[in-house]
Amino acid sequence: METLLRIGFFVVALSMMVVRMRWARRAEVLEPGARDVGEGAWLLPLRLLFLPVWIGTLGLYLLRPEVLAPVTLTVPMGLRWAGLAVAAAGVGLLAWVHQSLGVWFSHRLRIREGHALIMVGPYKTVRHPMYTAFLMISGGLFLASALLPIGVVVLGGVIAVVWFRTPKEERMLTEAFGDEYRRYVARTGALFPKLS
């Protein structure tokens, strides 16, 4: 059962990376005249911490899972499988988000000339579904693996990015789209659809 769960973990993690790489290649470079919103000095150290922990933990989980025993939590098997299902759904959402954004996807917070406010696909009810997808993926993989490094660094890193980046993105979009964005905010949820 553990081996099947580990295989599922890697299929989901690899699928996420394939989705990201596919759309990252399509992302255009920042062209002259685009307004780039600085993301602060905190993001680079976070990325520098995230990447080695993510790759190192993945490698050990694949090749030498017994080494990770001291940082493995006791999580019921049913909850671990549920976590894997949530992570897989998150990858599906991430692909839908990228497809909906199309050419407007960027790793950076930026507004380009002629920029369109996307309100289709998952954006019809949620303003930041990409962040929702990453929370689902990182939280689900944390539960599936029961590995503390994934919980602390990966899920914690995603939460930090969402926490700090969302307000900047909201301000940037309000400045760019004004009342259109304010109306959009009034009818949508930030990370989940509004219930009322």
Secondary structure, DSSP 8 states (H G I E B T S, - for coil): -HHHHHHHHHHHHHHHHHHHHHHHHHS----TT-EE----TTHHHHHHHHHHHHHHHHHHHHH-GGGGGGGB----HHHHHHHHHHHHHHHHHHHHHHHHHGGG--SS-EE-TT-----SGGGGTBS-HHHHHHHHHHHHHHHHH-BHHIIIIIIHHHHHHHHHHHHHHHHHHHHHHHHHHHHHHHHSBSSS----
